[in-house]
Amino acid sequence: MKTPALSEASRPVWDLFVRVFHWTLVGTVLLNYFVLEEGETLHEWAGYLAAALVTARIVWGFIGSRHARFSDFFPTPARLLRHVRAMRSGHIEHHWGHNPLGALMMFLLMGLVLALGVTGWMQGLDAFWGEEWLQELHELLAHALLLSAGVHAASAIVMGRIERTRLVKAMVTGVKERY
């Protein structure tokens, strides 16, 4: 069976590494927030896995495939301004990779995961053992991550409809399609 040629309406965007990273991180965060007990060994290791995944994604952002590279979508002030102006005027620019606001959200999410990893690790150190401020900061970061992830998911659905692309499907198949 022949695979049909991809048109301008369809393009491979996210490689296997990006997709496995994304869904593994989603699963790890959901497990840690809703299932695993705080302070338990499995919770700690899931947090370390999440931080390791983000670290690997940062490396992949420099050496990975075209749309995985930060240079393809880095949200510079000029790119952000152009994107927001276009959205406000009703003209949505199509981006095969992340749009500038999506890129900003991606960096926020990765930063929150790394901050959670650091604050979680610090809680196990003698110097910070039992420090209430650190526990509260860790919990605040966890809530911020879950809220941001919810905004990210909702935005992917809304932007997919506005841009007439299948964004969620693309994060499963790797192919971004316009309809």
N, C-alpha and C positions, 0 to 999 in steps of 0.2 A: 504494500500500500504506500503510495506516494504522499509525502507531507506537502500540503499546499504552501506556495511561496507566501512570505509575509509581505503585506502591503504597508503603506504608511499608516493604515488604521490598526496595525498590530506589530509589536516589536518586542523581542526579548529584552527585559529590563533588569530584573533582579536575579542574580546567579544563585546557585544552590547554597553556597555558604551564607549569603545574606538571608535567604529564606529559612534555612535551618537555625541560624542565629536568632532571627526574629521570633519564630514559634517556640524555640527552646526557652528563650528569655521570657516570653509571655507565660509559658507553663511554670517556669521557676518562680516568677513573681506571684502568680496566682496561688501556687502551692504555699509559698512562704507567708502570704498575707492571710489566706483563708483556711489553710489546712494544718500546716506545721505549727507546733507550739513555740512561742518566743523563748529563746534561751536554750532550747534543746539542740542536741548535736545536729540533727537533720536540718533544722532551721539555719544553723550556722553554715553548714556545708552547701546548702542551696544558695545562701547569700554569697558565699565564695565562688560558687559556680556562676552566678549571675555577674559578679564583678569580672571574672575571668572571661566570660563571653563578651562583655563590653570591651575589655582590653583587646581581645582578639579582633573584634569589629573595628576598633580604632586602627590597629595595624592594617587590616583589610582595606580601610579607608584610604590608605596610601599605596597599596600594592595590588588591590583587587581589580575586578573588571570595571569597565568604563563607568557605568551608573552606580557602582559601589564606591567609587573614589570620591573623596570629599571635594576635590577640585571640580567635579561635575556639578555639584549642587551647593557649594558653600554659600551660606546666606549673608553675603556682603550687604552693607547698608544700601548700596545702589540697587542690587537685585531685590531686596526687600521692598524698597520704596517703589520700584517699577511694578512689582507684583501687587502690592496693596493698591496703588493707583489704578492699575488695570482692573482689579476686582471691584473697586468703588465705581468705576465707570461702566461696569457691566460687561467688560471685555475680559474674558478669562484666557490667559495665556496657557497653552498646553505645554507641559513639561513631561518628557519621557521618564525622567528620574523624579527625584523629590522636587516639589516647588519650594521656593525660599521659606515660606512659613512652615511647611512640613519638615524642612531641614532644620529649622530652628527648634521645632518640637523634638526632633530626633536627638539633637545635641542636649536638650534639656533632660529628656528621659535617660540618656546615657549618663549624664552628670549626676542625676538623682540616684541611679543604681550604684555608681561608684561611691558617692557620698554615703549611701547606706552600707556599702561594704566596709568603708573606712570606719564609720561610727560603730558598726557591729563588731568589727575587729578590736577597736579601742576598748569596748566594754569588757573584753577578756583580759586586758592588761591590768597588772597590779596598780598602776598609777591612776586608773580610772574605774576600778572595780566598785560597783555600787553607786556611782555618780548619777544622781537623779537627772541633772541637766542633760547628760549624754543620752540617757535612756529616753528622755522626752524629745530630744533632737532626732534621735533615730526613729521614734514613732511619728514625729511630724514629717520627716522625710518620706516615710512609708506611705502616709496619707497623701502627701503631695504627689508621689509617684503614681498611686492608684488614680487620683483625680486627673493627673496629666495624661495617663494612659487612656482613661475614659474619653477625655477631650480628643486625644489622638485618634481613637477608634471612630468616634462620632464624626470627626472631621474627614476621615478617609471615606466614610460612607457619603457624607454630604458633598465633598469635592468630587467624588466619583460620579455622582449624579449631575453635578454642575458641568464637569468637564466631559461627561458622557464617556467615562472610562470605567473599566472593571478593576478598581484598585485592590479590593480584598482578594479577588480571584488571582490577580497578578502576584500577590504575595504567597500564593500557593503554587501557581504554575510557573511563575517567572516571566510570563508574557503579559504585557499591558496591551489591552485592546480598546479601541474606540468603537462606539456603536452609534 
